[in-house]
Amino acid sequence: MHLNTVDPPDGGWGWFCVLGGFIINMLTFGQLKCYGLLLVELVEEYDTSAALIEWVNGVAYFLTFGLSPITSIFVRKYGHRRVVIVGGAISGIGMSLSYFSTNVAMLFITYGIIFGTGGGLASIPGFSITTVYFKNHISLASGCVICGAGVGALVFPYLMQYLLDEYTTSVTFLITGGITFNIIVAGALMRPLTPQVKRNPAPTQCNDDALSERTKLNSSSNSQPKYDAIAVRRKKQHEHVSDKNCDVESTTDEKERLCENSITRNQSKYFYLRDPVYILYVLAVMFFAFSYITVFLMLPAKVLEDNESGEAVMVSLTSLVEICCRIAWAAVWDCRFFCRQDVRQTAMFISFVGTGVLMSLSVLVHTYTILLVWSLLMGSLMGVLWSLVVPVLVDIVGAAAMGDAFAFVMLGEAVIFLVGPLITGSLLDYSGTVAASFLFTGGCLFAAAIVTAAMKYKTILLPTRDIG
């Protein structure tokens, strides 16, 4: 008798797990994305540079993404639920302790390190739980989880703006810290799947004839045992099939699962780290991450630069469009035609080019109405790109390795989130305008398009790559 891994049910309680991941993203990334609303207030209150204030958020982002490989180990050892609950408690404590911050150094510790560490422990399980419960609808499920960040960026701007108008930055941190503790509730929703118990061990051969002969041998009567044994022995001599050479023509679900398991066992655990397509994919996502964080950090400053108010409305509407596009396009990528790898990579390339052009045109925008249209277009393109992140990764490494592979993607994003705010903040301090930051970001998006083109070219050259 042994335990067997449960196949993804593609629904059921999995949708409650999706709800939990949605809440985690809403409370973690929603607050990180709205940090730009605190930029002007904190610069004046602490009498310091914009680069240092932005770097606090960069440290929080870095730990939220950078702890992903370690978090993946904790998830395998302790499960999704326990890790999320611990991460939610740490996040709430860190945000609440920011109430006592009187300078940038203390804010680095409370918001940057403690809150960021909790976010790192909670975010990865929120993403990877979709691969446990879903297979055919993984794009839709992951899209719903990721769009939680967009909902958070839609709600928190109004909340933070209200708290800043009515109270102080310290009280704002305290109230949002109490809200952050709801990540613990989201973690409680992540019920693990119970492995099935089977009394007879599964066969290790994937060959039709070998399976059928083994069944005949086990169930044979006393009529002709000798001749059956000889037939089986001769059959094995001529049709020896190892775990690495499964019969690809097998049609039953059981044999297909056995073939996939044998391939996975014989592959290196981190095989994708040697795959040039995966490396190029990580680089493209890193460039995109830089542009994404720049938009939400610099958009409030852009509004205040050309207008007197309205930054909260601009950020929230941008997030709303992003949410709608994430959900809509996540469903599209599950359709029969659009689930092809070449179609998805082509869509990613086109989206990168369009976003780069739009980002570069931001220097010509100086009125609130045109800036609002620009923001809505930017949100729609970013929604398309985020909806492609998980499906393209699954195309490259396979669903079985997606959890660990996505952890390394988040590690690459963490590096960008650490240095990105420092770069954009320094450009703002040096030039006195956000135009330099947006132009630099446009260049990064064009670089992402070039990397995506190279990734597609490599995919064509390596059509027989094995994935886990």
Order of alpha helices (4+ residues) and beta strands (2+ residues): beta-alpha-alpha-alpha-alpha-alpha-alpha-alpha-alpha-alpha-alpha-beta-alpha-alpha-alpha-alpha-alpha-alpha-alpha-alpha-alpha
